Amino acid sequence: MIIVRTVTLILFGFFICNAHAWVDTDFDGVPDKKDACNDTPANSVVMANGCIDTEILIVDEDDEVDDEFDEAELGATITNNAALIAEQCRQQRDILLAVDCFGSILQPVYFDFDKSEVLLTQRPTLIRVQQYIEQHPQVVVRLEGHTDNIGSDAVNRALSLRRAVTIKDLLVNEYQFQPSSIEVVGMSSNMPVADNTTIEGRQRNRRVEFIISAE
């Protein structure tokens, strides 16, 4: 009887720990134990660490600057503006203007350290690409995979290519893209967009970028 009770308590504790590990306070798809920004606004597109990349998305320059403007408000403004601009890009009939427009606001897909699996937090970016391509099926997409500078060039080149291939597989198998319209390339750590000496910088460098062009 004591053994049964002990086993039951162990199993109960195991399930409680697992449930707690996947608590996601702000519902951005990143569990709190991995979320560096656990108060992002609803429907935000976030990086693998749960933070919004404010270096890429666009803030309305006409908004009055407010010294009391906190990060949550900034995230909501950036996210809403990016969604609005994406819709305007999709409705642009001139293909060259549409390509330039969408390329200016499309956020990369970000990855965890040494991983090529696509996190659920990154799916909104893929959905935006799908919606855009539905309006402009004649464009081609170049997927450029990147890494931070931790590890050898050979390892990082292979990892960056795997990341690009993973995105291509998702676009083809789940979002009905034509394989012939997608090119993949691994750039290793040779094209950082941020400082690799910081945690935040390395997070931004672990990415796949979408280079969209007209045929």
C-alpha positions, 0 to 999 in steps of 0.5 A: 500500500505504501509503495502504491501511494509513493508511486502515485505521489511521484506520478502526480508530482511529475505531471504537475511539474510538466504542466507548470513548465508549459505555463504561458502567461502572455499566450505568445507560444513561448513558455514562461521558463524560456520567455524573456518578455512575458508581457507581450501584447496579444497576437504579437510576432515574437522571437524565439526568446518571446521578445518582439524584435523592435529593430525590424518592425515599423513604428508609426513615425507620426506618433507623438513621442512619449517618455512614459511609453512602455515596452508593452505599448511599443510592442502593440503599436509595432505589431499593429502597424506591421499587420496594417502595412502587410495588408497594404502590400498584399493589395498593391497591384504593381508587382515590383512595388509590392515586392519592395513593400513586403520585403521592407516589413517581413520579419525573419523566422527566429530559432533557438540556439543550435536548433532548426525546428520552427517554433509555434511563435514563428508561424505568424510570419509564415502565414503572412508570407502565404497570404502575400504569395496568394496575391502575387504567385509569380514571385520567387523566394530566396531563404537565407539561413543564418546563425550566431558566431558560436561554433565552427564555420562548417557547423554553422554553415550546415545549421544555417542551411538546415534552417532554410531547408526546414522553412522551405519544407514547411512552405511546400508541405503546409502552405502549398508553395511550389518548390521551384519558386523557393531557393535555399542557402546557408550563410553561416554566421557571416552576415550578423544583424546584431552584436554577437557578444550579447545574448540579445544579439545572438538571438537576432542572428539565429534566423532565416530571412525571406528575400522576395523578388519578381521573376 
